[in-house]
Amino acid sequence: MTVENILKDILCDILDIDLSDIEPETYLIRDLDAESIDLLELAVNINQQFNTSVNEDDLFLRKLRFYLEEAEERGIEKNSYLKNKYPFLPNDRIMEILDDIEKGPVLKMKDLIHYVTRQN
Amino acid sequence: MGLCLAQRMIEIGIYPMLTWRTETGFQRIQNRLEVCFKERFDTLLIDFSIPETLKTLSEKTANTLDYTVDFVQDNYESLIAGACDETVHDYFLHHVAFRAALLKKISRSMLARKKGRMIYVSSTAAIRQNPGQGFYAAAKQASETLYRNIGLELGDRGVTTVSLRPGYVDAGRGKAYFHLNKNEILKNKLLDVKHITDTILFLLSDSAEGFNASELVMDRGMTAGK
């Protein structure tokens, strides 16, 4: 089973949704209404299913806005600052996040896939 | 009290894992349970004052826990204005911060299985303390709050909590206090260990599943009036 399929199964179980509701481009919070308790359960399940430790701040991009403010305060280019903080995210995804951030929580299914794939 | 509870658990088919922090404590467990209940219980070194001992609770072991019953609390009596700063700091570090780390570990494994019941054995001192019990009571209240929030946060996912607040118990510190003070009023309020262990077993049972994220006072009405 691929990382993507395992993650989809976990999310379907937690959020009580169909597999067809989740694609790599799906937003966890904006589209699926995932709440903090859902994300906690997701982290716990990732931890168990993949037998890997999970940094929930990184996995769920929790400090994203804080990092952006920090980059601005320090006069550092945001793209490279985020790349340093989230090495599991590809460059094009970081660009996408920067374009998208004003519209709401940016966390997507594909971010989880990137994180878990890198951890393994 | 913990040993009595463990014995009752074994008798009804539960496999308890008892924690210990000194060789004396470990020997006490062995002496009480090893002969009659060999291989029907296990032990684990967990010392709230040594953070590293949290690692002895492996994920594999944590994943087997269906229930936890938490009795841990050192006594620390001091007037607030007369306390040693360092002792106070360590006391809260051990009893609140370490407990939070332990509860995090256990509750996550219970959450993964969507099943778990946690009982915290608190004290009526958490709400009505005597002079000198300020730190003890504050640590108890803080611990109750941790348990209450776990029940609040994870209750819908199958992990529930209850804190039990016994009054004076005819064992341990309660027994020592009673015999020191010889208070005839208190004499009628004393609970024996079996009262407590029976209540804990009830709280662990399916019949008690409606109790969650709450504190139950068990003191024969002692703290209800003036």
Interface residues (C-beta under 8 A of the other chain):
Chain A: I37 L40 E41 V44 N45 N47 Q48
Chain B: N63 R108 S109 L111 A112 E153 L154 D156 R157
